Amino acid sequence: MGRLGLPEILVIIAVVLLLFGGKKIPELMKGLGSGIKEFKNAAKDDQQPADKKEEEETK
């Protein structure tokens, strides 16, 4: 598969607009952003050493 060029990106944007409409897209992006934020926080929490996790749980 090749790289996405400008025409391909425009077609994808047009299809998304047709499927979801202009009013629904901001809600979808907000949900996507909060999902990514939660994922990053969970990944960061998993990387903490076990003793720090135990200290936070006892608080």
N, C-alpha and C positions, 0 to 999 in steps of 0.2 A: 504494500500500500504506500502510496506517495503522501506527500505533505498536503495539508489543506491550504488551498489558495483562497484569494478573495471571493471568487465566484461560489465556491463551495460553502464558505462561511455565510455568505448572503442567502444562499438557498436554505441552509439550516435555520437561520434566523427567521426567514419567511415562513417556513413550516411551523416553527414554534409559535409564531404570532398567530397563524391560522388555527392551530390546535387549541391554544389556551386563551387567546384574546389579550388585549392590552391591559385589562383590569386584573387578570389573574397572575400575570408574570411577576409583579412586585411581591406578591404573597409567596410565590414559589421561590424567589430568590432569597427572601427573608428566612424561609424555612431551611433552605439549603445552607445559608450562612450560619444559622444557629446549629445545624447538624454538624457542620465542619468544626465549629467552635467546641462543641461537646466532644467530638472525636479527638481533637488536639488536647483538650484537658484530660481526657481519659488516658491518652497515650503518655502524657507528661506524668500523670499519677502513677502509671505502671513502671516508669523508669526510676522513681524514687526508691532509695534503699528501704529494706523492710523495717529497719529500726525507726526510721522517720515516720513510716505509715503507722506503726504502733503508737508512737507519741501523739500523733494527730488524732487517733481513734480514742485515746484516753482523755482527751480534752473535752 
